[in-house]
């Protein structure tokens, strides 16, 4: 009888543990600072008629998030740029730009980025509710690159095509808006739908599944689909897309703060494009990585 009671208690304990729910959300403590590294690697294969064009591209950005204050559960975060770099190659030609490059003889649009800042208010689900300070950031970046007023204004205009409130909001949400709307049990899933127009129009539906919780870290499985159908302009040329694909990978979250410790997502996108009346067979393979860590010794208000 005693054995039966012990067995029953063990089964109840296991059942209770299996039913435990976890709240996954942005919960950065005010006064904390975090370093984030975003890196995207892409291999792109295109075929136009009988011509094949193969290219590669790597873009990386390092940020510091300084959690300044907050109201309720929203957090006001000062985002500080540390570094941006880009490497690309196509048809035997390569290009490399890095904000760390001190060579003054090169044209370097990233030269003024180090230390540049903007502010954003982030909700618990990772939504960027507002983003401010971009104009002041562009002024600072442009003034570091030239002392001529006309040149500064031209640099600022060019930078604003990449660094603007809409594009920065999409960049942040693409990597950080991954949290569920409710508490989640191990084995349960939730879906995040998003739209991006940074380059080509892309609609993404991503499913996250809570695989395991260990030592305060939530381990997630990531899978989903991507679709790009529509038109956009690049370098003055109108493009049309009819592409579809998948993404898959893993992520790790610190449950207490919601900090994304690691995210590794593989993306595949394939289909047809059209430009200047020509049909293009298009294939993209990419890996997007995010690494986050708390900065030791950050102030606390």
N, C-alpha and C positions, 0 to 999 in steps of 0.2 A: 504493500500500500504506500509506504514511504517513497519507494522508487517512482510510483505512478504520480504522486504529488509533485516530486522534484521535476519529473519530465513535463508535467502540465505547466508548472511555473516557467520552465525553460522555454516552452513553446509560446507561452503568453509574452515572455520577454522578447523573444525573437520577432514575434508578430508586431509588438509595439514599436520596436526599433525599425522594422521595415516600413511602418506607416508614418514615421517621423517626417515632418515637413520642414523645408528650409526656405528662408527668405533671401533671395538673391537680388540685390539692388545696389545702386551707387549710394554709399554711406560714408563718404570721405570725412574724417573728423576735421573740424575747423582748426587751422594752424599747421596741418600736415603738408608736406611737400612730396611729390612723386615724380620720378623720371619715367618717361615713356619713349620707346623707340618703335617707329612704324617703318617697315621695309617692304617694298613690293618688287618682286622679280617677275619679268615677263619674257616669254619667247613667242614671237609672232611670225607666222608663216602665211604669205599671200601669193596667190597665183593670178596674174593678169594675162589672159591669153596663154601664150606658151612661156611667158617669163615668170620665174619664181623669185620672190623677194623674201629673204629670211632676216629677221632682226631680233635683237635682244635689248632689254631695258631694265635698269634697276633704279628705283627712286627710294631714298631713305630720308626720314625726318626725325630729329630728336627734340623732345619738348620737356619742359618742367611744368608741372601743375602745382600752383601755390593756392591752396584752399583758403581764401581770405575771410569769408564770412558766409552766412546762410540764413534763410528764413524758412522755418518749418524744415522740410527735408531737401529743399532746393539748395544748391551750393554755388556761391560766386567764386569762380576760379580764374586766377590770372595765369594765362598760358604764355610761357617764355620759350622762345626758340633757342635751341642750342646749336643745331646744325641741319643743313639740307645738302644732300648730294644726289647727283644723277649721272648715270653712265649709260650710253647707248651705242649700238653698232648696227650697221646695215650696209650690205653690198660692199664690204671691205673698208668702210669708213667708220670711224669712231668719234665719239664726243664725250667729254667728261667735264662736269662742273661741280664745284664743292665750295661751300661757304667758308671752309677752313683754308682754301687756297689763297696765299698771300701775294701771288704774282700779279703785280699791278699792270703788266703789259697785256693781260687777257681781259676780254669782255666777260664779266662775271655777274649775272643778275642776282646771285645769291650772296654777294659780298656783304651786304648790310643787314643780313638776317640775324646774326648772332646777337642775342639780348633783346631782339624785338618782341613786343608783347601785345596781347589783346585780352579782353575779358569775356568770359561766357558764364551764363547761368545754366547749370545742368540739373535736370530733374532726376529723381531716383531711378527711372527706367532708362536713363542715358540720353533722353531727349535734350537737345540744346534749345532752351526756351528763349534765350536772347544772346546776342554777340555784339560787343561794342569795342571801340578803340581802334578799329582797322585803319581809319583815315590817318590818325596820329601815327600809327605804326608805319604806314607807307611813307609819310613825311620823313620819319626818322631813317628809314631804310634808304630812301632816295638821297637824302642829304649826306649820307656817308659815302655815296658813290660819286658825287660831283658838287662843286661849289657854284656852278653856273645855274642861274635861276631857270632859264629856258630848258636846260638839260635835266634839271631836277624834276621839272613838271613833266617832261617827256618820259623819264624813267618811272615816275610815279604812275603815269597812265598805263605804261606797259606792265608794271607790277600788278596793277589792279585787276588785270585780266585773270591772274592766277590767285592773287590774295584779295579776296573780297568776302563779305559776310556770308553770302550764299554758298560759295565754294568751301569756305572754312567750316561752316556748319555741316555740310555734307561729309567732309573729310572726317570730322570728329564723330558724327553719328554712325558712319559706315563701320568704324572700328570699335566704338564704345557703346552703341545702343544695342545691347544683347540681352537685357534683363527681362524676366517674365513679369506679368502683371499681378501674379498671385504666388503664394507659397507653393513650392514644388517638392514632390517626393522622388526618391530614387527610382529611376525607370520612366518617369514622366517627361513629356516634351512640351515645348511651346514654339510658336512660329513668329518671326519678325519679318514683316514685309517692308521693303524700302525702294525708293527710286533715286537714281543718280543721273546727273547730266553734266558731270565734270568734263568728260570727253565725249563719248557717245552716250545716248540714252540707254540706261540699263535698269530693268526691274528685277529685283531679287527677292526670293522667298526662301528664308533660311530657317531650318528646324534645329533647335537645340535640345539635347536630351541629357538629363542629369544621370551620369553613369555611376558616380561614386562620390562619397564625402569622406575625407581622411585628414586628420590633424588640422581641421578648420579650413580645408581647401576643397572646393567643389570642382570635380572633373566632368567636363562636358564633351559630348560628341556632337559634331556639327555636320549637317548635310543640307542640301537645298538645290534650287534651280535658278537659272538666270535667263532673261530674255531681253534682246535688244531689237526692237522694231521701230523704225522711224528715221528721221533725217536730222542732220546736224552739220555745222560748218567747222572746218579746220584749215587754217592757213589760207583762207579765202575760197576754199573749195567746198561745194555742197556734197555731202555723203548720205547715202541711204543704207540702212542695215536691216538684215533679216537673219538674226543670230540666236542661238540657244545654247545652253550649257548647264554645267553643274558646279557646285562647290562642296567641299568635304574637308574635314579635319577635326581638330581638338582644341579645347581651351581650358584654362585653369583660372579659377576665381578665388580670391580670399573672401570668405563668407562674411567676416566681420565688417570689412570696409567696402567690399564690392570691387576691390582693385583687380583688374585683369592682369594676372601674373604672366601668363603666356597665352598666345593664340597663334595657331599655325593652320592656315586655310589654303587648300589647293583649289584653283579655279580652272575650268576648261570652257571655252566658248568657240563655237564653230558655226559656219554658215556662209551666207553670201552678203557682199556689199556692192554698192554701185557708186562710181564717181566719174564725172565727165563722160557719161554715156558708156562707160566700160564696166563689165561685170568682174567682180573680184572674189575668188575663193579665199576665205579667211579662216584662220585657226589661231587661237590664243591659248597658251598654257601659262598659268601664273601661280605664284605662291605669295601670300600676304602674311606677314608676321608682325605681331605686337608683343612687346616685352615691357612690363611695368614693375617698378620697385619703389618702395618707400625710401626717402632720403633720411638717413639717420641724423638725429640732432636738430630736426626742423623745429622752428618756434611753435609755441602753442598758446593761443589767446585765452 
